[in-house]
Amino acid sequence: MNQIHEKILPTHIVAAAGIVLNEQEEVLLVNTYNDGWVLPGGQVEVGENLVEAVKREVFEESGIKIEVGEVFCISSNTAVYAGYDGVKTVPTKVIFDFICKKPEGG
């Protein structure tokens, strides 16, 4: 008999995002799977610090290597919503947004 095991997530997910500016101070947005537009970012993985997570997430979602600057915003969502891939519910998130830029010549 196959049993479906629910994945248990922590009470809060820590996430990090980058507000990536170019020379014209335009902001990088990435297209989501459901045709929305968001800042590149996501969940901090085990063993990562916030800066490493922002660099990884921006690169994974855009192919751009960045320099991470100061924290721009710390926010949280207080809603719990339906999960996917074996996750029954997704808990609240604490999100750290950083000002970022492409390195010179990068």
Backbone as CSV, one residue per row, in Angstrom:
resi,resn,N_x,N_y,N_z,CA_x,CA_y,CA_z,C_x,C_y,C_z
1,MET,0.849,-1.180,0.000,0.000,0.000,0.000,0.889,1.236,0.000
2,ASN,0.679,2.131,-0.947,1.431,3.381,-1.008,0.851,4.379,-0.019
3,GLN,1.722,4.946,0.780,1.293,6.003,1.682,1.910,7.310,1.225
4,ILE,1.130,8.358,1.246,1.642,9.687,0.925,2.026,10.331,2.244
5,HIS,3.276,10.694,2.356,3.759,11.322,3.574,3.782,12.827,3.392
6,GLU,3.202,13.509,4.339,3.185,14.971,4.303,4.568,15.484,4.684
7,LYS,5.081,16.425,3.896,6.327,17.096,4.249,6.008,18.171,5.271
8,ILE,6.776,18.222,6.329,6.567,19.209,7.381,7.602,20.318,7.212
9,LEU,7.129,21.545,7.078,8.011,22.700,6.962,8.095,23.396,8.311
10,PRO,9.127,24.217,8.510,9.246,24.951,9.772,8.119,25.972,9.933
11,THR,8.007,26.529,11.141,6.975,27.526,11.420,7.117,28.739,10.511
12,HIS,8.351,29.166,10.261,8.626,30.272,9.354,9.668,29.828,8.337
13,ILE,9.489,30.247,7.121,10.500,30.053,6.081,11.283,31.352,5.974
14,VAL,12.599,31.266,5.913,13.433,32.448,5.691,13.709,32.519,4.196
15,ALA,13.425,33.670,3.613,13.621,33.872,2.182,14.433,35.147,1.963
16,ALA,15.069,35.223,0.804,15.872,36.396,0.455,15.646,36.718,-1.016
17,ALA,15.623,38.017,-1.321,15.411,38.460,-2.697,16.353,39.611,-3.027
18,GLY,16.568,39.819,-4.308,17.440,40.889,-4.759,16.696,41.920,-5.578
19,ILE,16.896,43.173,-5.219,16.423,44.271,-6.050,17.634,44.653,-6.891
20,VAL,17.713,44.067,-8.085,18.889,44.205,-8.939,18.685,45.393,-9.867
21,LEU,19.578,46.376,-9.731,19.496,47.595,-10.540,20.569,47.581,-11.618
22,ASN,20.221,48.087,-12.803,21.231,48.271,-13.838,21.709,49.725,-13.827
23,GLU,22.528,50.095,-14.803,23.103,51.441,-14.859,22.035,52.528,-14.997
24,GLN,20.886,52.197,-15.573,19.798,53.155,-15.734,18.822,53.118,-14.548
25,GLU,19.192,52.377,-13.506,18.382,52.190,-12.298,17.048,51.512,-12.583
26,GLU,17.030,50.662,-13.640,15.875,49.822,-13.898,15.989,48.583,-13.007
27,VAL,14.850,48.047,-12.603,14.810,46.900,-11.683,14.567,45.611,-12.462
28,LEU,15.369,44.587,-12.153,15.211,43.273,-12.769,14.003,42.567,-12.162
29,LEU,13.098,42.088,-13.026,11.982,41.242,-12.614,12.082,39.940,-13.389
30,VAL,11.627,38.846,-12.781,11.634,37.552,-13.457,10.194,37.066,-13.588
31,ASN,9.949,36.349,-14.678,8.623,35.825,-14.978,8.391,34.552,-14.172
32,THR,7.218,34.441,-13.535,6.898,33.255,-12.746,6.229,32.199,-13.616
33,TYR,6.064,31.016,-13.063,5.453,29.908,-13.790,4.005,30.211,-14.190
34,ASN,3.351,31.150,-13.498,1.961,31.479,-13.842,1.846,32.872,-14.468
35,ASP,2.916,33.307,-15.148,2.968,34.558,-15.899,2.879,35.821,-15.044
36,GLY,3.323,35.747,-13.813,3.450,36.940,-12.998,4.883,37.461,-13.087
37,TRP,5.132,38.600,-12.497,6.463,39.194,-12.481,6.846,39.502,-11.035
38,VAL,8.039,39.049,-10.627,8.486,39.203,-9.239,9.976,39.538,-9.197
39,LEU,10.422,39.998,-8.038,11.859,40.129,-7.801,12.447,38.734,-7.709
40,PRO,13.663,38.513,-8.224,14.262,37.188,-8.083,14.600,36.916,-6.619
41,GLY,14.285,35.734,-6.168,14.572,35.368,-4.791,13.888,34.079,-4.424
42,GLY,14.102,33.648,-3.188,13.479,32.417,-2.743,13.997,31.996,-1.388
43,GLN,13.707,30.767,-1.048,14.013,30.221,0.261,15.513,30.056,0.468
44,VAL,15.974,30.422,1.658,17.370,30.205,2.052,17.524,28.717,2.337
45,GLU,18.522,28.090,1.722,18.729,26.659,1.894,19.611,26.372,3.102
46,VAL,19.553,25.139,3.576,20.357,24.717,4.720,21.833,24.982,4.433
47,GLY,22.520,25.625,5.374,23.942,25.907,5.230,24.255,27.215,4.530
48,GLU,23.243,27.916,4.023,23.458,29.192,3.341,23.218,30.346,4.292
49,ASN,23.942,31.453,4.049,23.565,32.692,4.721,22.701,33.491,3.738
50,LEU,22.186,34.611,4.188,21.268,35.394,3.360,21.907,35.877,2.059
51,VAL,23.148,36.357,2.136,23.835,36.886,0.949,24.066,35.773,-0.071
52,GLU,24.516,34.620,0.392,24.713,33.487,-0.519,23.402,33.093,-1.188
53,ALA,22.317,33.121,-0.420,21.006,32.754,-0.969,20.563,33.732,-2.055
54,VAL,20.752,35.030,-1.819,20.368,36.028,-2.829,21.177,35.809,-4.106
55,LYS,22.488,35.635,-3.978,23.324,35.420,-5.165,22.871,34.185,-5.935
56,ARG,22.612,33.083,-5.233,22.196,31.841,-5.877,20.839,32.008,-6.557
57,GLU,19.884,32.565,-5.838,18.534,32.710,-6.385,18.514,33.609,-7.624
58,VAL,19.204,34.751,-7.557,19.234,35.655,-8.720,19.874,34.950,-9.908
59,PHE,20.977,34.230,-9.669,21.644,33.525,-10.768,20.759,32.416,-11.329
60,GLU,20.124,31.631,-10.455,19.255,30.550,-10.930,18.087,31.079,-11.761
61,GLU,17.556,32.213,-11.372,16.352,32.723,-12.023,16.621,33.655,-13.201
62,SER,17.858,34.188,-13.304,18.123,35.154,-14.378,19.432,34.910,-15.130
63,GLY,20.342,34.111,-14.545,21.654,33.913,-15.162,22.610,35.064,-14.910
64,ILE,22.241,35.994,-14.035,23.057,37.174,-13.755,23.789,36.994,-12.427
65,LYS,25.111,37.262,-12.441,25.898,37.273,-11.206,25.855,38.694,-10.642
66,ILE,25.690,38.792,-9.329,25.476,40.099,-8.711,26.389,40.332,-7.522
67,GLU,26.483,41.606,-7.140,27.068,42.014,-5.867,25.893,42.395,-4.975
68,VAL,25.918,41.918,-3.732,24.818,42.174,-2.804,25.200,43.334,-1.899
69,GLY,24.327,44.321,-1.816,24.554,45.496,-0.987,23.728,45.448,0.286
70,GLU,23.208,46.608,0.643,22.498,46.746,1.918,21.094,46.146,1.879
71,VAL,20.594,45.852,3.087,19.217,45.379,3.224,18.287,46.541,2.910
72,PHE,17.338,46.298,2.048,16.366,47.316,1.648,15.080,47.199,2.461
73,CYS,14.678,45.960,2.740,13.387,45.739,3.405,13.390,44.388,4.097
74,ILE,12.782,44.314,5.254,12.504,43.049,5.928,10.993,42.993,6.082
75,SER,10.394,41.934,5.569,8.941,41.821,5.630,8.546,40.384,5.923
76,SER,7.278,40.194,6.155,6.783,38.834,6.353,5.357,38.755,5.854
77,ASN,4.989,37.553,5.427,3.577,37.323,5.153,3.044,36.545,6.351
78,THR,1.830,36.762,6.684,1.257,36.092,7.849,0.215,35.057,7.440
79,ALA,0.081,34.827,6.150,-0.896,33.864,5.659,-0.242,32.498,5.454
80,VAL,-0.989,31.484,5.707,-0.598,30.117,5.393,-1.425,29.723,4.177
81,TYR,-0.795,29.078,3.187,-1.551,28.731,1.993,-1.256,27.306,1.558
82,ALA,-2.089,26.796,0.681,-1.976,25.414,0.220,-0.641,25.178,-0.463
83,GLY,-0.042,24.040,-0.172,1.263,23.705,-0.729,1.159,22.870,-1.995
84,TYR,2.277,22.268,-2.366,2.379,21.441,-3.560,3.539,20.493,-3.358
85,ASP,3.702,19.504,-4.224,4.783,18.512,-4.155,4.894,17.861,-2.778
86,GLY,3.784,17.449,-2.214,3.804,16.772,-0.926,3.751,17.684,0.282
87,VAL,3.752,18.977,0.051,3.647,19.935,1.158,2.171,20.295,1.294
88,LYS,1.595,20.015,2.473,0.163,20.277,2.671,-0.118,21.773,2.771
89,THR,0.650,22.464,3.591,0.497,23.918,3.720,1.868,24.573,3.764
90,VAL,1.949,25.766,3.228,3.180,26.557,3.254,3.046,27.562,4.392
91,PRO,4.019,27.578,5.309,3.913,28.476,6.462,4.259,29.918,6.105
92,THR,4.196,30.770,7.106,4.541,32.174,6.919,6.011,32.302,6.533
93,LYS,6.358,33.441,5.945,7.731,33.686,5.505,8.246,34.981,6.105
94,VAL,9.542,34.987,6.397,10.262,36.210,6.732,11.180,36.449,5.541
95,ILE,11.069,37.623,4.915,11.759,37.891,3.654,12.703,39.076,3.821
96,PHE,13.937,38.881,3.407,14.960,39.921,3.441,15.257,40.329,1.999
97,ASP,15.005,41.599,1.673,15.276,42.120,0.332,16.540,42.972,0.363
98,PHE,17.441,42.728,-0.585,18.719,43.432,-0.653,18.820,44.233,-1.946
99,ILE,19.463,45.409,-1.877,19.813,46.165,-3.074,21.037,45.475,-3.684
100,CYS,20.983,45.180,-4.965,22.061,44.456,-5.645,22.412,45.150,-6.946
101,LYS,23.592,44.820,-7.451,23.975,45.340,-8.767,24.880,44.325,-9.448
102,LYS,24.978,44.477,-10.750,25.919,43.679,-11.528,27.306,44.241,-11.303
103,PRO,28.312,43.387,-11.091,29.674,43.915,-10.913,30.175,44.608,-12.174
104,GLU,31.092,45.546,-12.000,31.708,46.229,-13.146,32.293,45.211,-14.103
105,GLY,31.968,45.327,-15.372,32.501,44.428,-16.390,31.861,43.053,-16.370
106,GLY,30.881,42.825,-15.482,30.264,41.503,-15.361,29.073,41.319,-16.238
